[in-house]
Amino acid sequence: MNKIVQVKNVQKSFGNNIALDDISVDFNEGCIHGLLGHNGAGKTTLIRIIGGTYKQDKGEVEVLGLNPTDDGYELRKNIGILSENMSMYDRLSIYDNLIFYGRLYNIEKKELKNRIDSYLKMFQISEFKNKLIKDCSTGIKKKAGIIRAIINEPKLLLLDEASNGLDPISKSEFHELIEELVKIKKISVVLCSHDLEEVKKLCEYITIIKKGKIVYSDNINSLSRNKESIGIVINTIQDLFQLKEQIEEELKKNKVDNIEFDMNSIKMEIDSLNDINSILKIFMEYNFNIVNVEHEIFDLNKLYVDSHREENAI
Protein backbone atom coordinates (compact mmCIF):
# COMPACT_ATOMS: atom_id res chain seq x y z
CA MET A 1 0.00 0.00 0.00
CA ASN A 2 1.36 3.42 -0.98
CA LYS A 3 2.23 5.96 1.70
CA ILE A 4 0.45 9.26 1.15
CA VAL A 5 2.07 10.88 4.22
CA GLN A 6 5.45 10.02 5.75
CA VAL A 7 6.57 11.61 9.01
CA LYS A 8 10.06 10.77 10.27
CA ASN A 9 11.64 11.86 13.57
CA VAL A 10 9.63 15.08 13.69
CA GLN A 11 9.97 17.47 16.59
CA LYS A 12 8.09 20.72 17.14
CA SER A 13 8.25 23.06 20.13
CA PHE A 14 6.56 26.30 21.07
CA GLY A 15 8.92 27.99 23.49
CA ASN A 16 9.59 25.48 26.26
CA ASN A 17 6.56 23.40 25.34
CA ILE A 18 7.38 20.31 23.25
CA ALA A 19 4.32 19.67 21.07
CA LEU A 20 5.79 16.77 19.07
CA ASP A 21 8.70 14.76 20.44
CA ASP A 22 10.62 12.84 17.76
CA ILE A 23 7.60 11.09 16.23
CA SER A 24 7.52 8.87 13.15
CA VAL A 25 4.33 7.67 11.46
CA ASP A 26 3.04 6.82 7.97
CA PHE A 27 -0.46 7.30 6.57
CA ASN A 28 -1.62 4.93 3.82
CA GLU A 29 -3.30 5.93 0.59
CA GLY A 30 -6.99 5.20 0.03
CA CYS A 31 -8.13 4.79 3.62
CA ILE A 32 -9.17 6.70 6.75
CA HIS A 33 -6.43 6.96 9.39
CA GLY A 34 -7.53 8.07 12.85
CA LEU A 35 -5.34 10.37 14.92
CA LEU A 36 -6.35 10.03 18.57
CA GLY A 37 -5.27 11.97 21.63
CA HIS A 38 -6.44 14.26 24.40
CA ASN A 39 -6.42 18.04 24.14
CA GLY A 40 -2.82 19.24 23.96
CA ALA A 41 -1.47 15.84 22.88
CA GLY A 42 -0.08 17.24 19.61
CA LYS A 43 -2.71 16.13 17.08
CA THR A 44 -3.48 19.55 15.62
CA THR A 45 0.21 20.46 15.49
CA LEU A 46 0.86 17.34 13.39
CA ILE A 47 -2.10 18.12 11.12
CA ARG A 48 -0.79 21.65 10.55
CA ILE A 49 2.70 20.39 9.77
CA ILE A 50 1.26 17.93 7.24
CA GLY A 51 -0.79 20.74 5.71
CA GLY A 52 2.20 23.06 5.52
CA THR A 53 0.89 25.64 8.02
CA TYR A 54 3.63 24.86 10.56
CA LYS A 55 7.23 23.93 9.89
CA GLN A 56 8.78 21.24 12.07
CA ASP A 57 11.94 22.08 14.06
CA LYS A 58 13.55 18.75 13.22
CA GLY A 59 12.77 15.69 11.12
CA GLU A 60 11.35 15.02 7.67
CA VAL A 61 7.81 15.21 6.29
CA GLU A 62 6.63 14.09 2.87
CA VAL A 63 3.03 14.52 1.73
CA LEU A 64 1.96 13.32 -1.72
CA GLY A 65 5.64 13.11 -2.55
CA LEU A 66 6.08 16.81 -1.71
CA ASN A 67 7.80 18.77 1.06
CA PRO A 68 5.03 20.78 2.81
CA THR A 69 7.37 23.70 3.47
CA ASP A 70 9.20 23.95 0.15
CA ASP A 71 6.31 22.83 -2.07
CA GLY A 72 3.46 24.44 -0.11
CA TYR A 73 1.68 25.97 -3.11
CA GLU A 74 1.66 22.73 -5.09
CA LEU A 75 0.68 20.71 -2.01
CA ARG A 76 -2.30 22.88 -1.10
CA LYS A 77 -3.74 22.36 -4.58
CA ASN A 78 -4.04 18.66 -3.71
CA ILE A 79 -5.21 18.66 -0.09
CA GLY A 80 -8.34 19.77 1.74
CA ILE A 81 -8.62 20.78 5.38
CA LEU A 82 -11.70 20.98 7.60
CA SER A 83 -11.40 21.88 11.29
CA GLU A 84 -13.89 22.33 14.11
CA ASN A 85 -13.98 26.06 13.39
CA MET A 86 -14.77 26.22 9.69
CA SER A 87 -13.32 29.02 7.59
CA MET A 88 -16.49 30.29 5.96
CA TYR A 89 -18.05 33.73 5.82
CA ASP A 90 -21.23 33.99 7.93
CA ARG A 91 -22.77 36.78 5.88
CA LEU A 92 -22.37 34.99 2.58
CA SER A 93 -24.64 32.21 1.34
CA ILE A 94 -23.44 28.65 1.06
CA TYR A 95 -23.24 29.03 -2.71
CA ASP A 96 -21.32 32.32 -2.61
CA ASN A 97 -18.88 30.86 -0.07
CA LEU A 98 -18.18 27.92 -2.36
CA ILE A 99 -17.77 30.17 -5.40
CA PHE A 100 -15.31 32.34 -3.45
CA TYR A 101 -13.17 29.43 -2.26
CA GLY A 102 -13.32 27.68 -5.61
CA ARG A 103 -11.94 30.74 -7.34
CA LEU A 104 -8.94 30.68 -5.00
CA TYR A 105 -7.98 27.43 -6.74
CA ASN A 106 -8.40 29.03 -10.18
CA ILE A 107 -11.06 26.50 -11.11
CA GLU A 108 -12.67 27.44 -14.42
CA LYS A 109 -16.04 29.16 -13.85
CA LYS A 110 -18.27 26.61 -15.56
CA GLU A 111 -16.42 23.67 -14.01
CA LEU A 112 -16.66 25.27 -10.56
CA LYS A 113 -20.42 25.72 -10.81
CA ASN A 114 -20.82 22.14 -12.00
CA ARG A 115 -18.78 20.86 -9.04
CA ILE A 116 -20.74 22.94 -6.55
CA ASP A 117 -24.10 21.80 -7.94
CA SER A 118 -22.94 18.18 -7.96
CA TYR A 119 -21.72 18.26 -4.36
CA LEU A 120 -24.79 20.16 -3.10
CA LYS A 121 -26.91 17.41 -4.62
CA MET A 122 -24.65 14.64 -3.32
CA PHE A 123 -24.83 16.05 0.23
CA GLN A 124 -28.56 16.81 -0.11
CA ILE A 125 -28.37 20.53 0.71
CA SER A 126 -29.23 22.04 -2.70
CA GLU A 127 -32.33 23.68 -1.26
CA PHE A 128 -30.17 25.61 1.23
CA LYS A 129 -27.58 26.92 -1.22
CA ASN A 130 -28.84 30.53 -1.05
CA LYS A 131 -29.12 30.54 2.73
CA LEU A 132 -26.60 32.62 4.70
CA ILE A 133 -24.10 30.49 6.61
CA LYS A 134 -25.00 32.26 9.88
CA ASP A 135 -28.62 31.09 9.48
CA CYS A 136 -27.78 27.44 8.81
CA SER A 137 -27.88 24.58 11.30
CA THR A 138 -24.60 23.07 12.48
CA GLY A 139 -25.19 19.98 10.37
CA ILE A 140 -25.73 21.95 7.17
CA LYS A 141 -22.71 24.13 7.94
CA LYS A 142 -20.56 21.00 8.31
CA LYS A 143 -21.77 19.65 4.97
CA ALA A 144 -21.00 22.98 3.34
CA GLY A 145 -17.61 22.88 5.06
CA ILE A 146 -16.83 19.48 3.57
CA ILE A 147 -17.73 20.75 0.10
CA ARG A 148 -15.43 23.74 0.64
CA ALA A 149 -12.64 21.38 1.71
CA ILE A 150 -13.02 19.13 -1.35
CA ILE A 151 -13.97 21.71 -3.99
CA ASN A 152 -10.45 21.37 -5.42
CA GLU A 153 -10.95 17.57 -5.58
CA PRO A 154 -7.99 16.83 -3.28
CA LYS A 155 -6.14 13.56 -2.94
CA LEU A 156 -5.85 14.02 0.84
CA LEU A 157 -8.45 15.37 3.29
CA LEU A 158 -7.38 16.46 6.78
CA LEU A 159 -10.22 16.53 9.32
CA ASP A 160 -9.36 18.18 12.65
CA GLU A 161 -12.17 17.54 15.18
CA ALA A 162 -14.51 18.30 12.27
CA SER A 163 -17.55 16.49 13.71
CA ASN A 164 -17.54 18.37 17.02
CA GLY A 165 -20.90 19.94 17.88
CA LEU A 166 -23.00 17.66 15.69
CA ASP A 167 -26.08 15.90 17.07
CA PRO A 168 -26.12 12.08 16.74
CA ILE A 169 -28.14 12.07 13.49
CA SER A 170 -26.01 14.77 11.86
CA LYS A 171 -22.85 13.02 13.01
CA SER A 172 -24.04 9.76 11.45
CA GLU A 173 -24.72 11.59 8.17
CA PHE A 174 -21.28 13.21 8.40
CA HIS A 175 -19.66 9.80 8.81
CA GLU A 176 -21.54 8.43 5.79
CA LEU A 177 -20.34 11.34 3.67
CA ILE A 178 -16.71 10.76 4.65
CA GLU A 179 -16.98 7.05 3.85
CA GLU A 180 -18.59 7.90 0.53
CA LEU A 181 -15.79 10.30 -0.38
CA VAL A 182 -13.19 7.61 0.29
CA LYS A 183 -15.12 4.99 -1.66
CA ILE A 184 -16.32 7.04 -4.64
CA LYS A 185 -13.84 9.90 -4.91
CA LYS A 186 -10.86 7.82 -3.74
CA ILE A 187 -9.86 10.52 -1.25
CA SER A 188 -7.46 9.55 1.56
CA VAL A 189 -8.41 10.90 4.99
CA VAL A 190 -6.55 11.72 8.20
CA LEU A 191 -9.18 12.06 10.93
CA CYS A 192 -8.08 13.91 14.06
CA SER A 193 -10.47 13.13 16.93
CA HIS A 194 -10.92 12.18 20.57
CA ASP A 195 -14.23 10.42 19.87
CA LEU A 196 -13.47 6.69 20.22
CA GLU A 197 -16.74 5.53 18.67
CA GLU A 198 -16.18 7.75 15.65
CA VAL A 199 -12.68 6.38 15.16
CA LYS A 200 -13.78 2.76 15.57
CA LYS A 201 -16.59 3.25 13.07
CA LEU A 202 -14.60 5.00 10.35
CA CYS A 203 -10.92 4.19 10.62
CA GLU A 204 -8.85 1.37 9.21
CA TYR A 205 -5.68 2.57 10.96
CA ILE A 206 -5.19 4.49 14.20
CA THR A 207 -2.37 6.42 15.82
CA ILE A 208 -2.59 7.52 19.45
CA ILE A 209 -0.54 10.52 20.56
CA LYS A 210 0.20 11.29 24.21
CA LYS A 211 2.21 14.36 25.23
CA GLY A 212 3.77 14.64 21.78
CA LYS A 213 4.78 10.97 21.58
CA ILE A 214 3.17 8.09 19.71
CA VAL A 215 2.00 5.39 22.10
CA TYR A 216 0.27 3.19 19.51
CA SER A 217 0.06 3.07 15.70
CA ASP A 218 -1.35 0.13 13.77
CA ASN A 219 -4.27 -1.34 11.85
CA ILE A 220 -7.34 -1.10 14.07
CA ASN A 221 -8.13 -4.77 13.36
CA SER A 222 -5.22 -5.70 15.60
CA LEU A 223 -7.41 -4.47 18.45
CA SER A 224 -10.39 -6.44 17.12
CA ARG A 225 -13.09 -4.05 15.91
CA ASN A 226 -15.97 -6.35 16.78
CA LYS A 227 -14.64 -8.14 19.81
CA GLU A 228 -12.08 -7.60 22.50
CA SER A 229 -8.72 -9.29 22.35
CA ILE A 230 -7.15 -10.70 25.51
CA GLY A 231 -3.59 -10.27 26.62
CA ILE A 232 -2.03 -13.31 28.31
CA VAL A 233 1.20 -13.56 30.32
CA ILE A 234 2.50 -17.01 31.29
CA ASN A 235 5.32 -17.12 33.86
CA THR A 236 7.57 -20.16 34.31
CA ILE A 237 10.70 -21.10 36.28
CA GLN A 238 12.50 -22.45 33.18
CA ASP A 239 14.38 -20.61 30.47
CA LEU A 240 11.88 -20.21 27.62
CA PHE A 241 14.55 -19.15 25.14
CA GLN A 242 15.80 -22.76 24.97
CA LEU A 243 12.69 -23.83 23.06
CA LYS A 244 11.60 -20.46 21.68
CA GLU A 245 11.20 -21.51 18.03
CA GLN A 246 9.26 -24.70 18.81
CA ILE A 247 6.90 -22.94 21.23
CA GLU A 248 6.32 -20.03 18.87
CA GLU A 249 5.47 -22.41 16.03
CA GLU A 250 2.96 -24.30 18.19
CA LEU A 251 1.33 -21.08 19.39
CA LYS A 252 0.92 -19.74 15.85
CA LYS A 253 -0.82 -23.00 14.88
CA ASN A 254 -3.34 -22.10 17.59
CA LYS A 255 -3.84 -18.62 16.04
CA VAL A 256 -2.02 -16.79 18.83
CA ASP A 257 -0.88 -13.27 17.90
CA ASN A 258 1.76 -10.75 19.04
CA ILE A 259 4.01 -13.23 20.85
CA GLU A 260 6.77 -11.71 22.99
CA PHE A 261 9.37 -13.84 24.83
CA ASP A 262 11.28 -13.09 27.99
CA MET A 263 13.53 -15.58 29.76
CA ASN A 264 10.88 -16.77 32.21
CA SER A 265 7.68 -15.34 30.72
CA ILE A 266 5.81 -15.04 27.46
CA LYS A 267 3.19 -12.49 26.39
CA MET A 268 0.60 -13.09 23.70
CA GLU A 269 -2.89 -12.16 22.50
CA ILE A 270 -5.80 -14.58 22.13
CA ASP A 271 -9.41 -14.20 21.01
CA SER A 272 -11.08 -15.92 23.94
CA LEU A 273 -10.35 -17.14 27.45
CA ASN A 274 -11.54 -20.54 26.21
CA ASP A 275 -8.26 -20.78 24.27
CA ILE A 276 -6.13 -20.81 27.44
CA ASN A 277 -6.43 -24.55 28.03
CA SER A 278 -5.06 -25.47 24.60
CA ILE A 279 -2.17 -23.02 25.12
CA LEU A 280 -1.33 -24.46 28.55
CA LYS A 281 -1.21 -27.94 27.03
CA ILE A 282 1.62 -26.79 24.78
CA PHE A 283 3.70 -25.78 27.79
CA MET A 284 2.86 -29.02 29.62
CA GLU A 285 4.10 -31.03 26.62
CA TYR A 286 7.49 -29.37 27.05
CA ASN A 287 7.41 -30.03 30.83
CA PHE A 288 7.46 -26.36 31.80
CA ASN A 289 6.56 -25.53 35.39
CA ILE A 290 4.05 -22.71 35.19
CA VAL A 291 4.17 -20.29 38.11
CA ASN A 292 1.05 -18.30 37.17
CA VAL A 293 -1.09 -17.04 34.28
CA GLU A 294 -2.22 -13.41 34.00
CA HIS A 295 -4.78 -12.06 31.60
CA GLU A 296 -6.12 -8.64 30.64
CA ILE A 297 -8.89 -7.49 28.32
CA PHE A 298 -7.29 -5.28 25.67
CA ASP A 299 -9.23 -3.03 23.31
CA LEU A 300 -9.10 0.51 21.94
CA ASN A 301 -11.10 1.93 24.82
CA LYS A 302 -8.76 0.44 27.39
CA LEU A 303 -5.64 1.51 25.52
CA TYR A 304 -6.92 5.07 25.20
CA VAL A 305 -8.20 5.37 28.78
CA ASP A 306 -5.01 3.85 30.21
CA SER A 307 -2.88 6.38 28.35
CA HIS A 308 -5.07 9.12 29.81
CA ARG A 309 -4.62 7.77 33.35
CA GLU A 310 -0.85 7.59 32.92
CA GLU A 311 -0.83 11.10 31.51
CA ASN A 312 -2.61 12.46 34.57
CA ALA A 313 -0.83 10.35 37.17
CA ILE A 314 1.03 12.24 39.89
Protein Blocks (a to p, Z undefined) as FASTA:
>chain_A
ZZfbdcehiacdehjbcfbghiaddddehiacddeddehilmmmmmmmmnomaccfbdcd
deehiafklmmmmmmmmcccddfbdcddfkbcfklmmmmmmmmnopafklmmmmmmmmmm
mnopmmmmmpcfklpcfklmmmmmmmmmmmnopabdcdehklgoiafklmmmmmmmmmmm
mmmnopacddddfbfklmmmmpmbdcddeehiafbdcdfklnopmbccdddddddfbdfk
lmmmmmmmmmmmnopahiacdfkbccdddfbfklmmmmmmmmmmnopacfbdcdddddfk
lmmmmmmmmmmpZZ
